Amino acid sequence: MHVLTILDHPDQNSFNSAVAKEFCAGAEGAGHTTELADLHAENFDPRWSMVDVSGDNSGHAPSDVLVEQERIGRADAIGFVFPLFWWGMPAMTKGWIDRGWSWGWAYDQLDDPEKSLQRPRTGVLLVPAGARSDEMEE
C-alpha cells in the first residue's frame, strides 16, 4: 500500500510535524511506501482562482494541481495531519482539497451525483487539539 500524508503546519518543529513523520515511519515499518506532502514547505497555494475555474472548464488543471492529483493517483491511503482550528481544518488543507479534488477529475455531478471519478481510498485524520504549552496552568 502507498500512503500519502498531507501535513499542514508552518513550523517544522511542531507537534504536527512530528506526528506526520512518525505516522510515515510507522507505515514504512509495516511494509508500506509513503510520500509526505508538506504543504507549507512546498509553498502550496491554497487559493482557488480563475486559473482553477478555467481549468475546470477546459479540462486542463493548473500545473500545481496536476502535481497534487498525481500524488493522489499514486496513493492507496491518504492521511491528513493538521491542528484543529475553530472546529475545522486550516485554510491550507481546505484549499488543497478544494483545488486538488477538482471538477472533472474527482467528481462530475451531471451524470450521477453519487458517483466519484476516483477509486475508493482509505483515509485517516490525525488532528492534534489542545491548549498551547505556554497557556497551561501549573
Backbone bond lengths (Angstrom), bond angles and torsions (degrees), N, CA, C in turn:
res aa  C-N    CA-C-N  psi(-1)  N-CA   C-N-CA  omega(-1)  CA-C   N-CA-C  phi
1 M - - - 1.445 - - 1.526 108.70 -
2 H 1.329 116.51 138.95 1.462 121.56 175.70 1.528 108.22 -105.19
3 V 1.335 116.11 125.54 1.464 122.74 -175.27 1.529 109.70 -110.94
4 L 1.321 115.69 121.84 1.458 122.57 174.32 1.523 107.90 -97.69
5 T 1.329 116.29 126.38 1.458 120.94 178.06 1.516 108.90 -113.68
6 I 1.333 115.65 124.90 1.452 122.93 179.06 1.525 107.90 -100.63
7 L 1.328 117.27 116.79 1.458 122.66 179.90 1.523 109.63 -108.14
8 D 1.320 115.92 127.85 1.462 121.76 177.15 1.523 109.14 -125.00
9 H 1.322 115.83 89.27 1.464 121.84 172.01 1.526 107.63 -160.72
10 P 1.342 118.04 131.04 1.464 119.76 -176.16 1.529 114.83 -74.10
11 D 1.326 118.25 -18.78 1.462 122.16 -175.84 1.528 109.87 -96.81
12 Q 1.324 116.02 114.26 1.465 121.01 179.72 1.528 112.20 -64.30
13 N 1.330 117.36 -17.17 1.464 121.89 179.82 1.527 112.45 -101.67
14 S 1.317 117.22 13.20 1.466 121.38 -177.64 1.527 111.75 -76.25
15 F 1.305 114.96 163.00 1.458 121.08 174.07 1.527 110.05 -60.49
16 N 1.336 116.97 -39.89 1.465 120.99 178.74 1.519 111.18 -59.20
17 S 1.326 117.55 -43.85 1.466 121.25 178.56 1.525 110.79 -62.22
18 A 1.330 116.21 -41.53 1.463 120.21 178.07 1.528 111.03 -64.43
19 V 1.324 117.21 -40.34 1.465 121.28 177.64 1.526 110.15 -60.77
20 A 1.332 116.74 -45.71 1.468 120.49 -179.53 1.521 111.38 -61.24
21 K 1.321 116.89 -43.88 1.468 120.78 179.91 1.525 111.19 -64.46
22 E 1.329 116.80 -42.43 1.465 120.36 179.11 1.531 111.53 -67.92
23 F 1.317 116.87 -37.15 1.460 121.36 176.90 1.524 109.92 -61.16
24 C 1.334 116.59 -46.31 1.469 120.55 178.00 1.527 110.74 -63.30
25 A 1.323 117.04 -43.32 1.466 120.46 179.32 1.526 111.15 -61.92
26 G 1.321 116.82 -40.62 1.459 120.84 178.00 1.517 112.05 -64.73
27 A 1.323 116.50 -41.38 1.469 120.20 178.20 1.523 110.30 -64.22
28 E 1.328 116.61 -42.38 1.470 120.09 178.06 1.520 110.87 -65.32
29 G 1.327 116.11 -38.69 1.459 120.48 177.59 1.520 112.47 -62.96
30 A 1.319 116.58 -26.59 1.467 121.82 178.47 1.528 111.33 -88.57
31 G 1.339 116.55 5.19 1.459 120.05 175.93 1.519 115.69 94.41
32 H 1.326 117.52 10.30 1.468 121.23 -179.76 1.528 110.08 -97.04
33 T 1.315 116.37 159.03 1.455 120.78 171.00 1.524 107.65 -93.96
34 T 1.334 115.70 153.63 1.470 119.11 -177.19 1.518 110.76 -135.55
35 E 1.306 113.46 159.53 1.462 122.34 174.26 1.523 106.35 -144.03
36 L 1.323 116.50 130.58 1.455 121.58 -179.97 1.525 109.40 -107.42
37 A 1.310 116.65 122.76 1.461 122.69 174.09 1.523 107.19 -104.26
38 D 1.319 116.56 98.08 1.464 122.78 179.09 1.528 106.77 -89.78
39 L 1.328 116.37 96.38 1.458 121.54 -170.21 1.523 113.70 -59.53
40 H 1.329 117.82 -36.75 1.463 120.33 -179.82 1.524 111.04 -75.33
41 A 1.317 117.88 -45.17 1.465 121.13 -179.85 1.526 110.96 -62.36
42 E 1.328 116.49 -30.37 1.461 121.37 -178.91 1.532 112.40 -91.90
43 N 1.327 116.86 0.95 1.472 122.29 179.70 1.524 113.08 55.85
44 F 1.322 115.97 42.25 1.459 119.18 176.85 1.525 109.34 -63.74
45 D 1.326 116.89 135.17 1.461 121.94 178.17 1.526 108.21 -95.43
46 P 1.336 118.34 110.52 1.459 120.56 -176.17 1.527 114.14 -82.19
47 R 1.319 117.06 -4.69 1.468 120.04 -173.98 1.527 111.71 -75.75
48 W 1.321 115.42 124.17 1.451 122.92 174.78 1.522 106.58 -77.37
49 S 1.329 117.69 128.65 1.461 120.47 -173.86 1.526 110.96 -135.75
50 M 1.304 115.70 -177.56 1.467 120.40 177.55 1.524 111.62 -63.86
51 V 1.316 117.90 -25.27 1.468 120.42 175.27 1.526 109.34 -62.89
52 D 1.329 116.48 -40.29 1.463 120.86 177.37 1.527 110.98 -67.47
53 V 1.328 116.32 -43.49 1.466 120.65 179.25 1.525 109.56 -60.94
54 S 1.327 116.98 -45.66 1.466 120.91 178.43 1.521 110.71 -61.65
55 G 1.328 116.49 -39.01 1.462 120.49 177.87 1.518 112.00 -63.82
56 D 1.334 116.07 -40.55 1.469 120.04 176.75 1.525 110.36 -61.56
57 N 1.334 116.18 -43.00 1.459 120.87 -176.93 1.522 113.25 -71.65
58 S 1.338 116.49 -31.65 1.467 120.11 -176.58 1.525 113.21 -96.99
59 G 1.342 116.35 -15.99 1.465 119.55 -175.33 1.520 112.84 82.45
60 H 1.339 117.80 10.93 1.463 123.04 179.31 1.522 109.02 -119.62
61 A 1.314 116.44 97.38 1.463 121.51 -178.00 1.528 110.53 -68.75
62 P 1.337 117.52 153.38 1.466 121.06 174.64 1.531 110.22 -59.07
63 S 1.324 116.12 153.35 1.471 120.54 -174.52 1.522 112.91 -59.35
64 D 1.348 118.50 -37.66 1.467 119.15 -179.94 1.527 111.09 -68.38
65 V 1.312 117.10 -31.39 1.466 121.06 176.94 1.528 109.81 -71.63
66 L 1.326 117.46 -38.85 1.471 120.63 177.79 1.527 111.35 -59.42
67 V 1.326 116.99 -38.57 1.473 121.04 177.34 1.524 109.72 -59.40
68 E 1.333 116.39 -46.64 1.465 120.41 -178.91 1.530 110.67 -67.53
69 Q 1.307 118.29 -39.09 1.459 121.22 179.14 1.521 111.18 -66.20
70 E 1.325 117.54 -35.12 1.463 120.33 175.07 1.525 110.55 -64.86
71 R 1.334 116.85 -40.50 1.467 120.64 176.25 1.528 110.60 -60.59
72 I 1.320 115.33 -47.05 1.461 119.91 179.70 1.525 109.62 -61.31
73 G 1.313 116.62 -41.84 1.457 121.20 -179.53 1.526 113.09 -59.95
74 R 1.328 117.11 -33.43 1.469 121.35 178.78 1.531 112.47 -76.41
75 A 1.318 116.87 -20.41 1.470 121.56 -169.57 1.521 113.05 -84.99
76 D 1.322 114.37 137.21 1.465 121.72 170.42 1.520 110.25 -95.16
77 A 1.326 115.41 -22.08 1.467 122.08 178.65 1.520 107.88 -144.97
78 I 1.330 115.98 148.56 1.457 120.98 179.58 1.525 108.54 -129.36
79 G 1.327 115.56 127.74 1.454 121.76 175.44 1.519 109.68 -112.04
80 F 1.310 116.32 139.32 1.463 122.20 177.59 1.521 108.58 -113.99
81 V 1.332 116.66 132.08 1.464 122.02 176.08 1.524 107.18 -126.51
82 F 1.328 115.60 115.44 1.455 121.12 178.84 1.521 108.84 -158.31
83 P 1.349 117.05 155.07 1.463 119.59 176.71 1.530 109.98 -76.52
84 L 1.295 115.79 150.92 1.465 121.36 176.34 1.524 108.87 -74.45
85 F 1.339 116.29 122.60 1.466 122.46 178.66 1.515 108.66 -118.06
86 W 1.294 118.43 113.00 1.451 122.38 176.48 1.524 111.30 46.51
87 W 1.295 116.58 50.89 1.470 124.87 176.87 1.521 113.68 66.42
88 G 1.323 116.79 23.91 1.462 119.62 179.52 1.517 111.88 -157.00
89 M 1.317 114.60 -172.98 1.456 120.75 -179.22 1.530 110.42 -85.22
90 P 1.340 117.12 153.77 1.461 120.16 176.00 1.537 111.13 -66.81
91 A 1.321 115.30 161.66 1.464 121.69 -176.24 1.529 112.80 -58.15
92 M 1.332 117.33 -35.94 1.467 120.15 -178.69 1.530 110.53 -61.60
93 T 1.324 117.94 -44.70 1.466 121.23 179.02 1.520 110.25 -65.60
94 K 1.332 116.35 -45.19 1.457 120.48 179.33 1.522 111.20 -59.36
95 G 1.331 116.66 -42.72 1.459 120.85 178.37 1.517 112.46 -65.46
96 W 1.345 116.61 -36.51 1.468 120.28 177.65 1.526 109.71 -62.89
97 I 1.306 116.94 -42.35 1.464 120.72 178.61 1.528 110.09 -68.29
98 D 1.328 117.19 -48.55 1.465 120.96 -178.22 1.524 112.08 -58.88
99 R 1.314 116.64 -43.96 1.462 119.79 -176.41 1.524 112.14 -81.93
100 G 1.320 117.13 -40.06 1.466 119.90 -175.86 1.521 114.02 -73.19
101 W 1.311 116.43 -43.65 1.463 121.20 -177.71 1.531 107.96 -90.46
102 S 1.306 115.91 67.38 1.461 121.92 -169.19 1.534 113.40 -89.73
103 W 1.327 111.82 163.11 1.464 122.22 176.43 1.531 109.95 -55.20
104 G 1.297 116.41 135.23 1.456 121.19 177.11 1.517 113.14 86.22
105 W 1.328 117.18 -18.14 1.462 120.79 176.69 1.530 110.10 -109.25
106 A 1.320 116.38 -46.48 1.462 120.71 -178.96 1.518 112.30 -98.24
107 Y 1.310 116.29 -30.07 1.468 119.19 -176.70 1.523 110.33 -154.38
108 D 1.329 113.97 160.09 1.463 122.64 175.61 1.518 106.02 -151.76
109 Q 1.300 116.76 97.59 1.454 121.20 -173.02 1.528 113.49 -77.84
110 L 1.308 117.36 -0.77 1.456 118.77 -177.01 1.525 112.52 -73.69
111 D 1.328 116.57 -45.61 1.462 120.18 -176.81 1.521 112.95 -83.19
112 D 1.322 116.64 -44.01 1.456 121.22 -177.16 1.525 108.51 -151.49
113 P 1.325 118.83 103.85 1.467 121.24 -175.72 1.522 113.91 -62.37
114 E 1.313 118.51 -17.40 1.467 121.40 -178.71 1.527 112.41 -95.16
115 K 1.318 118.33 -6.61 1.460 121.45 -173.27 1.527 111.42 -94.25
116 S 1.311 115.83 130.47 1.453 121.63 172.38 1.527 108.11 -92.06
117 L 1.305 117.02 146.87 1.458 121.08 175.23 1.522 110.99 -86.46
118 Q 1.319 116.75 -5.66 1.460 121.71 179.14 1.520 110.55 -105.48
119 R 1.335 115.66 152.46 1.467 120.00 176.99 1.530 109.03 -72.66
120 P 1.310 116.49 154.52 1.475 119.09 178.52 1.530 111.37 -64.38
121 R 1.318 115.74 145.48 1.463 122.25 177.81 1.524 108.64 -137.05
122 T 1.312 114.39 152.47 1.450 120.89 172.11 1.524 107.76 -76.97
123 G 1.320 116.93 145.12 1.453 120.41 178.24 1.508 111.73 -138.00
124 V 1.325 115.23 154.28 1.458 120.71 177.27 1.530 108.07 -143.78
125 L 1.328 115.85 140.90 1.458 122.07 175.02 1.523 108.58 -111.24
126 L 1.318 117.06 122.83 1.458 122.68 175.47 1.525 105.86 -113.25
127 V 1.329 116.38 100.42 1.460 122.24 -169.00 1.531 110.27 -124.05
128 P 1.327 116.89 89.15 1.458 118.88 176.43 1.528 110.78 -64.30
129 A 1.317 115.99 139.97 1.463 121.13 179.23 1.523 108.97 -143.65
130 G 1.308 115.89 142.60 1.461 119.90 177.61 1.509 110.64 156.99
131 A 1.320 115.66 179.20 1.459 121.34 -179.39 1.525 110.21 -77.00
132 R 1.333 115.02 155.51 1.464 119.68 174.62 1.519 108.86 -66.83
133 S 1.325 116.78 151.21 1.461 120.54 -178.18 1.522 112.04 -63.09
134 D 1.328 118.52 -29.47 1.461 119.38 179.69 1.532 112.78 -80.71
135 E 1.327 116.75 -1.81 1.466 121.43 176.67 1.522 111.91 -103.74
136 M 1.286 117.90 -3.70 1.460 122.32 -176.80 1.527 109.76 -75.58
137 E 1.320 116.53 137.85 1.457 120.85 175.30 1.508 109.34 -81.36
138 E 1.304 115.59 148.12 1.457 119.57 178.33 1.501 111.24 -94.32
